Amino acid sequence: MTAQTPPTLLAVFAHPDDEAFSVGGTLTHYARKGVRVVLACATRGEAGKITVPGMTVDDLGQQREQELRAACRALEIGEPVFLDYHDSGRYERTRHDDPKALMNLDPLEIETRIKAVIDDVRPQVIVTFDPHGGYGHIDHLKIHRATVAAFFSSGQLPGGGPQRLYYTALTTEAAQGLSRMGQDLDPALYGVSEGTVAVSVPVAAYAENKKAALAAHGTQMGEQSILGRLSPEERAQLEERMLGWERFSIGGTRVPVPTLPLRGLFDGVAGGEHLDG
């Protein structure tokens, strides 16, 4: 990284709206510090469920692309990079016969595509899903595995590849909260212990950005969505967790870890020392 090149963070996720839930505040936090923040989205969410009663959309993928662009503006980051794969869907919407759906693709193909983005963007830090894909969605799992593979294979790129890889971290307490709100999650399986959390980013200052980003995903945030079905008390509890802190564990590193927990995603990363004082 030269003096003219800003520190860069690459976030890799599967669908429009994935970014808003778990890392939206963090993306705004670092963007305001002058970090170049790049969001790579694998699909346009073509197989998503429209959660607004009576809403019809001619092209859901195109609609959700525009929603993601609006969410990125709300988060104060640049335009998203689309990997141009298809959403695999879930339940009755599962796209078993779509050759471009993530669930049907060779993992090496996805890895190669992500590695090309890494080569183009040259991030010092990458953030992606945890090993359980948040709540087990097959597309999340595919992107997690391909991003991890791309992180390690990108060490052969000029400059030696990204210095640090992080996973979004759902604590056991947070998983218990989601389980109480109707999500079919085993907190002991999907949650991680506090000792596993390497970075906790305070994001309360960016609560309005995060709320606006979530609202931008209008087709997914209607009254029939999980959020829409929550009682006011449940929603307040969820927002308290989502809008206060965002947590991450370490998936890989090419530089020493100075201490745990780290002060931020760029702690110990060359060229980013000033970001996490």
WOTAQUI-V580491 format. One record per residue. N is the residue number from 1. OMEGA is omega in whole degrees, 0 to 359 (none if undefined). NEAR is the number of other ideal C-beta (glycine too) atoms within 8 Angstrom. D_LAST is the distance of its C-alpha to the last C-alpha in Angstrom with 2 decimals. Layout:
[[N,OMEGA,NEAR,D_LAST] [N,OMEGA,NEAR,D_LAST]]
This chain:
[[1,180,7,19.65] [2,180,4,20.79] [3,182,3,19.23] [4,183,3,21.14] [5,181,7,20.05] [6,171,6,17.02] [7,186,14,15.00] [8,177,14,17.28] [9,177,16,17.34] [10,175,14,20.87] [11,183,14,21.98] [12,181,12,25.50] [13,190,14,27.71] [14,189,14,31.44] [15,167,13,32.47] [16,181,14,31.65] [17,177,15,29.90] [18,184,13,28.18] [19,188,17,24.94] [20,185,12,25.15] [21,193,9,25.48] [22,185,9,22.75] [23,186,11,20.02] [24,180,18,20.81] [25,179,15,17.96] [26,179,13,15.42] [27,178,15,17.24] [28,180,15,17.08] [29,183,12,13.39] [30,176,13,12.69] [31,179,12,15.80] [32,176,7,14.67] [33,178,7,11.61] [34,178,6,14.38] [35,171,13,14.59] [36,183,8,18.25] [37,181,12,19.08] [38,177,14,22.49] [39,174,13,24.43] [40,181,14,27.40] [41,188,16,30.03] [42,185,15,32.89] [43,173,15,35.55] [44,177,13,36.56] [45,186,13,37.37] [46,184,10,41.09] [47,179,13,42.17] [48,179,13,40.14] [49,176,6,41.96] [50,188,11,42.46] [51,178,11,41.81] [52,182,10,43.32] [53,177,6,46.99] [54,181,4,49.38] [55,172,8,46.87] [56,181,5,48.16] [57,182,8,46.28] [58,182,4,48.17] [59,185,6,45.36] [60,179,12,42.60] [61,179,11,40.56] [62,179,9,40.66] [63,183,10,39.87] [64,173,18,36.82] [65,180,11,35.61] [66,176,8,35.73] [67,179,15,34.01] [68,178,16,31.09] [69,177,10,30.92] [70,178,9,30.84] [71,178,18,28.10] [72,176,13,25.92] [73,179,8,26.57] [74,180,11,25.60] [75,177,16,22.25] [76,177,8,21.80] [77,184,10,21.96] [78,180,8,24.72] [79,180,5,28.09] [80,173,10,28.32] [81,179,10,29.88] [82,178,10,32.85] [83,173,12,34.11] [84,169,4,37.53] [85,181,11,38.45] [86,175,12,40.16] [87,180,16,39.19] [88,182,14,41.12] [89,178,10,41.59] [90,175,8,42.34] [91,183,5,45.49] [92,180,3,48.35] [93,183,9,46.19] [94,185,10,45.47] [95,183,13,46.32] [96,188,7,47.99] [97,180,4,49.93] [98,183,9,47.30] [99,179,6,46.65] [100,176,8,43.37] [101,184,15,42.01] [102,184,16,39.04] [103,184,11,40.99] [104,185,10,43.75] [105,172,12,41.79] [106,180,5,41.48] [107,180,10,37.92] [108,177,7,38.01] [109,180,8,38.68] [110,178,16,35.60] [111,181,12,33.50] [112,179,9,34.97] [113,179,11,34.15] [114,179,14,30.48] [115,177,12,30.32] [116,176,8,31.76] [117,177,14,28.99] [118,180,17,26.41] [119,181,9,28.42] [120,187,6,28.48] [121,182,10,24.89] [122,180,9,23.23] [123,169,11,20.09] [124,184,14,17.40] [125,175,17,16.88] [126,176,15,19.78] [127,177,15,20.14] [128,180,15,23.61] [129,172,15,25.81] [130,184,12,25.95] [131,176,6,29.11] [132,179,9,31.13] [133,182,14,30.38] [134,180,13,29.19] [135,171,10,32.78] [136,179,9,34.82] [137,184,10,35.74] [138,179,11,37.31] [139,177,15,35.48] [140,180,15,32.08] [141,179,12,33.21] [142,181,15,34.46] [143,175,17,31.24] [144,186,14,29.18] [145,181,9,31.52] [146,179,13,31.83] [147,176,14,28.10] [148,180,12,27.59] [149,180,11,30.54] [150,177,13,29.30] [151,183,14,25.93] [152,181,8,27.88] [153,180,9,30.63] [154,174,12,28.35] [155,178,8,27.50] [156,180,5,30.72] [157,175,10,29.53] [158,182,3,28.82] [159,174,5,25.35] [160,175,6,25.42] [161,179,11,24.22] [162,183,13,20.98] [163,185,10,18.52] [164,176,16,17.72] [165,178,15,19.84] [166,172,15,19.00] [167,169,14,21.55] [168,185,14,21.52] [169,175,12,21.99] [170,180,13,24.59] [171,178,12,24.57] [172,179,10,28.03] [173,179,8,27.83] [174,178,10,27.09] [175,177,14,29.92] [176,178,10,32.21] [177,178,11,31.56] [178,179,12,32.44] [179,179,11,35.46] [180,182,6,36.69] [181,172,11,36.49] [182,176,6,38.87] [183,183,8,36.79] [184,182,4,38.62] [185,170,11,35.76] [186,185,7,36.10] [187,180,11,32.86] [188,180,5,33.37] [189,186,7,33.56] [190,179,11,31.12] [191,175,14,28.43] [192,179,10,26.02] [193,178,8,25.20] [194,180,5,21.95] [195,178,4,21.56] [196,182,8,21.64] [197,180,14,18.58] [198,182,12,15.68] [199,172,13,13.22] [200,182,9,13.64] [201,177,13,12.43] [202,187,7,13.36] [203,181,16,15.77] [204,181,8,18.00] [205,183,6,17.04] [206,183,12,18.63] [207,181,10,21.66] [208,175,6,24.11] [209,183,13,22.96] [210,177,16,23.44] [211,180,9,26.76] [212,179,10,27.95] [213,177,15,27.18] [214,181,14,29.14] [215,180,9,31.91] [216,179,13,32.17] [217,190,15,33.45] [218,182,9,36.61] [219,184,15,38.98] [220,188,15,36.89] [221,181,12,35.94] [222,186,13,39.45] [223,178,8,41.19] [224,176,9,42.25] [225,178,10,38.73] [226,178,8,37.08] [227,182,9,34.98] [228,182,10,38.13] [229,181,8,40.12] [230,171,10,37.82] [231,177,5,39.01] [232,180,6,37.05] [233,179,6,35.88] [234,180,9,34.79] [235,179,10,32.99] [236,179,8,31.10] [237,180,10,30.06] [238,180,13,28.95] [239,178,8,27.00] [240,179,8,25.23] [241,185,10,23.99] [242,189,8,23.40] [243,179,11,21.70] [244,184,8,19.32] [245,169,8,17.37] [246,190,12,17.60] [247,185,12,17.49] [248,171,16,17.69] [249,182,12,19.16] [250,177,11,19.14] [251,180,9,22.30] [252,179,9,21.97] [253,175,9,19.89] [254,180,9,20.86] [255,181,9,18.00] [256,174,5,17.19] [257,188,10,15.12] [258,180,6,13.08] [259,174,6,13.37] [260,356,5,14.54] [261,177,8,13.41] [262,179,13,10.48] [263,180,7,7.10] [264,184,9,8.37] [265,183,17,11.19] [266,179,15,9.82] [267,182,12,8.25] [268,180,9,10.85] [269,183,14,12.41] [270,179,8,13.75] [271,181,7,12.97] [272,185,13,9.95] [273,183,8,7.45] [274,189,4,6.09] [275,188,12,6.04] [276,180,10,3.77] [277,none,4,0.00]]
